[in-house]
Amino acid sequence: MIEKTYVLTLKATPKSINAGGGGTRSNKYAAHREKKHWEGQFLLELLANKVQRGMQFVAVTVTLRFHHRSGKGRDAENWRQPVIKPLLDALQAGGYLENDTEEFVKVVDVTLEDGVADWPHADPRIKSEMIVQLEAQYL
């Protein structure tokens, strides 16, 4: 088995479930548009990072980083569905993975970093980022 690690960095994050992300608080058409938007963003990152297609298995770790601390705090579980579903669908649709079932994918963790002191972006419009690590296995 050949193992490769890929790190994708997106300069945004989807809305949390509490804010309507993942389609839980919006109509089905808005939910579909949002999911497709993020699926497209993930596909672009996979291509830009020259991720090899044909994975036999992949372990996924996601870190959501926010420049400013939320007064109410943030809960990582509120981002799990809005991030993981379009990511896994992008991996399958792009031919990177045969299927997005547990036989082929393990979601290791979705974590948050709130109020990041060493913010790497000078552009004030970038308020959050998503770092996706893929530990891929190939034949």
C-alpha positions in Angstrom: 0.0 0.0 0.0 1.3 3.5 -0.9 0.4 6.2 1.5 0.3 10.0 0.7 -0.7 12.9 2.7 -2.4 16.0 1.2 -3.2 19.2 3.0 -5.9 21.5 1.5 -6.4 25.0 2.8 -9.6 26.9 1.9 -9.9 30.5 2.9 -13.5 30.3 4.1 -15.7 27.9 6.0 -19.4 26.9 5.4 -22.1 28.2 7.7 -22.6 26.2 10.8 -25.8 24.2 11.3 -27.0 26.8 13.7 -26.6 29.5 11.0 -28.4 27.5 8.4 -25.4 25.5 7.0 -25.9 22.0 5.8 -29.5 22.9 4.7 -31.0 22.4 8.2 -32.6 25.8 8.5 -33.3 26.7 4.9 -35.4 25.5 2.0 -34.3 22.5 0.1 -33.2 24.5 -2.9 -30.9 26.8 -0.8 -29.5 23.7 0.9 -28.8 22.0 -2.4 -27.1 25.2 -3.8 -24.9 25.5 -0.7 -23.9 21.9 -0.7 -23.0 22.1 -4.4 -21.0 25.3 -3.8 -18.8 23.6 -1.2 -18.5 20.5 -3.3 -17.2 22.6 -6.1 -14.7 24.4 -3.8 -13.4 21.1 -2.6 -13.0 19.8 -6.2 -11.0 23.0 -7.1 -8.7 22.5 -4.1 -8.2 18.8 -5.0 -7.2 19.7 -8.5 -5.0 22.7 -7.4 -3.1 20.4 -5.0 -2.7 17.7 -7.6 -4.4 15.0 -5.4 -4.0 11.6 -7.1 -7.2 9.8 -8.0 -7.9 6.2 -7.2 -7.7 6.2 -3.5 -8.4 2.8 -1.8 -9.0 4.4 1.6 -8.7 7.9 3.1 -8.6 9.2 6.6 -9.9 12.8 6.9 -9.1 15.4 9.5 -10.6 18.9 9.3 -9.6 22.0 11.3 -11.7 25.1 11.1 -9.8 28.2 12.2 -11.4 31.5 13.1 -9.5 34.8 13.4 -11.8 36.3 16.0 -13.1 34.6 19.1 -16.9 34.0 19.2 -18.5 35.5 22.3 -20.8 32.5 22.6 -18.2 29.9 21.7 -18.3 27.5 18.8 -19.2 23.9 18.7 -17.3 21.7 16.2 -20.3 19.4 15.7 -22.2 22.3 14.1 -19.8 22.1 11.2 -19.4 18.4 10.8 -22.3 17.9 8.2 -21.8 21.1 6.3 -18.1 20.2 5.8 -17.9 16.4 5.6 -20.9 15.7 3.2 -19.7 18.0 0.3 -16.1 16.9 0.9 -16.9 13.2 0.6 -19.2 13.8 -2.4 -16.4 15.8 -4.1 -14.0 12.9 -3.5 -16.4 10.4 -5.0 -17.6 12.7 -7.9 -14.1 13.6 -8.9 -12.9 10.0 -9.1 -10.6 10.2 -6.1 -12.5 7.6 -4.2 -14.8 4.8 -5.3 -17.4 5.3 -2.6 -17.9 7.5 0.5 -18.9 4.7 2.8 -17.0 3.6 5.9 -15.2 0.9 3.9 -13.4 3.7 2.1 -13.4 6.7 4.4 -12.8 7.4 8.1 -13.5 10.9 9.4 -10.9 11.2 12.1 -11.8 14.5 13.6 -13.4 17.9 13.0 -11.9 20.5 15.3 -12.1 24.3 15.8 -9.5 26.9 16.7 -11.3 30.0 17.8 -9.5 33.4 18.1 -6.3 32.4 16.3 -3.5 34.7 17.5 -1.1 34.0 14.7 -3.6 34.6 11.8 -1.7 34.0 8.5 -3.9 36.3 6.3 -3.3 40.0 5.9 -6.6 40.5 4.0 -9.2 41.5 6.6 -12.0 39.9 4.5 -10.6 36.5 5.4 -12.2 35.7 8.7 -11.9 31.9 8.7 -10.1 29.1 7.0 -10.5 25.4 6.7 -7.6 23.0 6.7 -8.4 19.5 5.4 -5.8 16.7 5.8 -6.2 13.6 3.7 -4.2 10.5 4.6 -4.7 8.5 1.4 -3.8 4.9 0.6 -3.3 3.6 -2.9 -2.5 0.2 -4.4 
